[in-house]
Amino acid sequence: MKVRAAGLLDLSRIEELHRSAQSHPNEAPAAHLWSLLSSTLSALLPLAQETLLYIAEDGGKLQGFVQASGPPGAFDLNRAKVLQVLNLQVARGADEEEVAGALVEHLSNQALQRGVHRLFVRIPDRDAVLPVFRMRGFRQYATEQVLFAERVSRGITPSPEGARALRRGDARQLYQLYRKVTPQHVSRLEAPTYREWRALHADRTGRGLRRGGNGEEVVVDRTELAGWVKAERSGGTQPHTLTFMVLPEPPLPDELADLAIALLNDTSMPVWSSLRHYDSHMIDALRGRGFSILVTQMLLVKELALRAPVAEKGLVPSFG
């Protein structure tokens, strides 16, 4: 079996393999839609964007492929220091452990040669290829739960004190809020510096604001920021989306949940929200308003290079 970079002539075979793998008879339609629209492993193949794409073939027959891309908004893949594994597919009848393992190892080696520090992957907790990643140096650092409601019910809590529209100058205060609500072992991996956080979360810095758009962002300003919510109204058949960052100080999570629902101004459409295991206060608030857990996902990371002490000015390769 040979693993190599995909070329233009391989794209039709890759798309065919991807389509054949997209039948999920036991998966709820909403859960399948989430996997297609998010960066969950096996997401819809975005061939239009710059990605790393490798295939495994045996005797000229496609056995599988793996795809990774830089963070949102990263246009120069050659300068990316972190990559997200978007897709790992193995052809029916092929040895899943052998093919998937070879693809993951090849991606890791190629990423290391490019100067990438870390590989991330978001994968459903019952996915068959989860052991493939674990056996090749990926470790879990967080759990993510996607909550979904066909119809939401708003509570009776008042609007939180200090609520106001997000301003462009709020970025650094939002970063401080992120550091307060995010466990240190997670922030060190995902966004150890303000610059990295700003690149990863352009939608939380004011740069993502658009006049007349379909989204609204509100912060809770109490000298320091205590909460942030983004309500994105869907213009089509997709659910509305709610995104939160809030201190675990009752009754603030309940107040922010009701504010978010009010911002949508529509309780007839489905709504979803993605929250981490350490956002349990916000998960409880949404479950009390008609949401239930749709998907549980494992967030895994593989360290390809360890950060050296400042005085050394270098990177240390990490093997195994």
C-alpha positions in Angstrom: 0.0 0.0 0.0 1.2 3.5 -0.9 0.4 6.8 0.8 0.9 10.0 -1.2 -0.3 13.5 -1.7 -3.5 13.7 -3.7 -3.5 15.3 -7.2 -6.2 16.8 -9.3 -6.9 13.5 -11.0 -7.7 11.9 -7.6 -10.4 14.4 -6.6 -13.3 12.6 -8.4 -12.4 9.3 -6.7 -12.1 11.1 -3.3 -15.5 12.7 -3.7 -17.1 9.4 -4.7 -15.6 7.7 -1.6 -16.8 10.5 0.6 -20.3 10.4 -0.8 -20.5 6.6 -0.3 -19.5 7.0 3.4 -22.2 9.6 4.1 -25.1 7.2 4.7 -25.8 7.1 8.4 -29.1 5.0 8.8 -28.9 5.0 12.6 -28.0 8.7 13.0 -30.5 11.4 13.6 -30.9 13.9 10.7 -29.9 16.8 12.9 -26.8 15.0 14.2 -25.8 14.2 10.6 -26.3 17.8 9.6 -24.1 19.0 12.4 -21.3 16.7 11.3 -21.5 18.1 7.8 -21.5 21.8 8.9 -18.9 21.6 11.6 -15.2 20.5 11.7 -16.3 17.1 13.1 -14.3 14.3 11.6 -16.0 13.2 8.3 -17.3 16.7 7.6 -18.2 17.6 4.1 -15.1 17.7 2.0 -14.4 21.4 1.3 -12.2 21.0 -1.8 -12.4 24.7 -2.5 -10.2 25.7 0.5 -6.5 25.1 0.9 -5.9 21.8 2.7 -3.5 18.9 3.1 -4.9 15.9 1.3 -3.3 12.5 1.2 -4.6 9.2 -0.2 -3.8 5.5 0.3 -3.9 3.2 -2.7 -3.2 -0.4 -3.4 -2.6 -1.5 -7.0 -4.1 1.8 -8.2 -7.3 1.3 -6.2 -8.2 4.1 -3.7 -8.2 2.7 -0.1 -8.8 5.9 1.8 -7.9 9.5 2.3 -7.1 12.0 5.1 -7.5 15.7 5.0 -6.4 18.5 7.3 -6.6 22.3 7.2 -5.5 25.3 9.2 -7.6 27.3 11.6 -10.6 29.4 10.3 -9.4 32.4 8.4 -5.9 30.9 7.8 -5.3 31.5 4.1 -1.6 30.5 4.0 -1.3 26.8 5.0 2.5 26.9 4.8 2.5 29.3 7.8 0.0 27.4 9.9 1.3 26.1 13.3 -1.8 24.1 14.1 -4.0 21.9 11.8 -7.4 20.4 12.2 -8.0 16.9 10.8 -11.2 17.3 8.8 -11.7 14.0 7.3 -10.5 10.4 7.5 -12.3 7.9 5.2 -11.5 4.2 4.5 -13.0 2.4 1.5 -15.5 -0.4 2.2 -13.7 -3.8 2.3 -10.3 -2.2 3.2 -8.5 -2.9 6.5 -9.7 0.1 8.5 -6.9 -0.2 11.1 -4.1 -0.6 8.6 -5.3 2.1 6.1 -6.5 4.7 8.6 -3.3 4.2 10.7 -1.0 4.6 7.7 -2.9 7.8 6.7 -2.7 9.4 10.2 1.0 8.6 10.5 1.7 10.0 7.1 -0.2 13.2 7.9 1.6 13.6 11.2 5.0 13.2 9.6 4.2 15.6 6.8 2.8 18.2 9.3 6.0 17.9 11.4 8.1 18.6 8.3 6.1 21.7 7.6 6.7 23.1 11.1 3.3 22.3 12.5 3.2 22.2 16.3 -0.1 20.4 17.0 -2.8 18.4 15.2 -6.4 18.6 16.5 -9.3 16.4 15.7 -13.0 16.5 16.7 -14.6 13.1 16.6 -17.9 11.6 17.8 -17.4 9.5 21.0 -18.5 6.3 19.4 -16.7 6.6 16.1 -14.9 3.4 15.0 -11.6 5.2 14.1 -11.2 6.7 17.6 -8.8 4.0 18.7 -6.7 4.7 15.5 -6.0 8.2 16.7 -5.4 7.2 20.3 -2.9 4.6 19.3 -0.9 7.2 17.3 -0.3 9.7 20.0 -3.5 11.7 20.1 -4.9 12.4 23.6 -8.2 13.7 24.7 -8.1 17.2 26.2 -11.9 18.1 26.3 -15.4 16.8 25.6 -17.9 18.8 23.5 -21.6 18.4 23.6 -23.9 19.7 20.9 -27.3 20.6 22.3 -30.4 20.8 20.1 -34.0 21.9 20.4 -36.8 21.6 17.9 -38.5 24.5 19.7 -37.1 26.5 22.5 -38.9 27.9 25.5 -37.8 31.1 27.1 -37.6 31.4 30.8 -38.7 34.4 32.9 -35.3 35.7 34.1 -34.6 39.4 33.4 -32.0 40.7 31.0 -28.6 40.5 32.8 -27.3 43.7 34.4 -24.6 45.3 32.2 -25.8 43.7 28.9 -24.7 45.7 25.9 -23.7 45.2 22.2 -20.2 43.9 21.5 -17.8 46.7 20.5 -14.6 46.4 18.5 -12.5 47.4 21.5 -13.7 44.5 23.6 -11.3 41.9 22.2 -8.7 41.9 25.0 -11.5 41.8 27.7 -13.0 38.9 25.9 -9.7 37.1 25.9 -9.5 37.6 29.7 -13.0 36.1 30.0 -11.8 33.2 27.9 -8.9 32.6 30.2 -11.2 32.7 33.2 -13.8 30.2 31.9 -11.4 27.8 30.2 -9.3 25.3 32.1 -5.6 26.1 31.8 -4.6 22.8 30.1 -7.2 23.6 27.3 -6.2 27.2 26.8 -2.5 26.3 26.7 -3.2 24.0 23.8 -5.8 26.0 21.8 -4.8 29.6 22.4 -1.8 30.1 24.8 -1.4 33.8 23.7 -3.8 36.6 22.9 -2.5 36.7 19.3 -3.3 33.0 18.8 -6.7 33.4 20.4 -7.5 36.4 18.2 -6.6 34.4 15.1 -8.7 31.4 16.3 -11.7 33.4 17.3 -12.1 36.2 14.9 -15.8 36.0 15.5 -15.3 37.0 19.2 -13.1 40.1 18.6 -15.5 42.4 16.9 -14.0 41.8 13.5 -16.8 39.4 12.6 -19.5 42.0 13.1 -21.5 43.0 10.0 -24.1 45.6 9.9 -27.4 44.2 8.7 -26.2 40.7 9.2 -28.1 37.7 10.6 -26.2 37.6 13.9 -26.1 39.7 17.1 -23.4 39.7 19.8 -23.9 40.9 23.3 -21.5 41.1 26.3 -22.3 41.4 30.0 -20.1 44.3 31.2 -19.6 44.5 34.9 -16.4 46.5 35.0 -14.9 43.3 33.6 -16.7 41.2 31.1 -18.7 38.4 32.7 -20.4 36.9 29.7 -20.7 36.9 25.9 -23.3 35.5 23.6 -23.6 35.3 19.8 -27.0 34.6 18.3 -26.9 33.6 14.6 -30.2 33.5 12.8 -30.4 31.0 10.0 -31.7 32.3 6.6 -32.7 28.8 5.4 -33.5 25.3 6.7 -30.5 25.1 9.0 -31.0 25.6 12.8 -30.2 28.9 14.5 -26.9 28.8 16.4 -26.2 30.1 19.9 -22.6 30.5 21.2 -21.7 31.3 24.8 -18.9 32.3 27.0 -20.0 33.0 30.6 -18.7 32.9 34.2 -20.4 30.2 36.3 -22.1 32.7 38.6 -25.9 32.1 39.1 -28.2 33.4 37.8 -26.0 34.7 35.0 -26.1 31.5 32.8 -30.0 31.5 33.0 -30.1 35.2 32.2 -27.8 34.8 29.2 -29.8 31.8 27.9 -33.0 33.8 27.9 -31.2 36.8 26.4 -29.9 34.6 23.6 -33.3 33.2 22.8 -34.7 36.7 22.8 -32.0 37.8 20.3 -33.1 35.1 17.9 -36.7 36.5 18.0 -37.9 33.2 16.6 -38.9 30.2 18.7 -40.4 28.2 15.8 -37.1 27.2 14.2 -34.7 24.5 15.6 -31.7 25.8 17.5 -28.4 24.3 18.5 -25.4 25.2 20.6 -22.0 23.6 21.1 -20.6 23.6 24.6 -17.6 22.0 26.4 -17.7 19.8 29.5 -16.6 22.7 31.7 -19.6 24.7 30.5 -21.9 22.6 32.7 -23.7 25.6 34.1 -24.6 26.8 30.6 -25.6 23.2 29.5 -28.0 23.0 32.5 -29.5 26.4 31.6 -30.2 25.3 28.0 -31.6 21.9 29.1 -34.1 23.8 31.2 -35.3 25.6 28.0 -36.0 22.6 25.8 -32.6 21.6 24.7 -31.2 18.0 24.8 -27.8 16.5 24.0 -27.6 15.7 20.3 -24.0 14.6 19.9 -21.0 14.1 22.3 -17.6 14.6 20.7 -14.1 14.0 21.8 -11.5 16.7 21.2 -8.1 15.2 20.7 -4.7 16.7 20.1 -1.3 15.4 19.1 1.8 17.4 20.1 4.2 17.3 17.2 6.7 19.8 18.7 7.0 20.9 22.3 7.4 24.5 23.3 11.0 25.1 24.5 11.9 27.5 27.3 12.2 31.1 26.0 16.0 31.2 26.4 16.5 28.2 24.1 14.5 29.7 21.2 13.8 26.3 19.6 11.4 23.4 19.2 11.9 19.9 20.5 10.5 17.1 18.4 8.1 14.8 20.3 8.0 11.2 19.3 5.4 8.7 20.4 
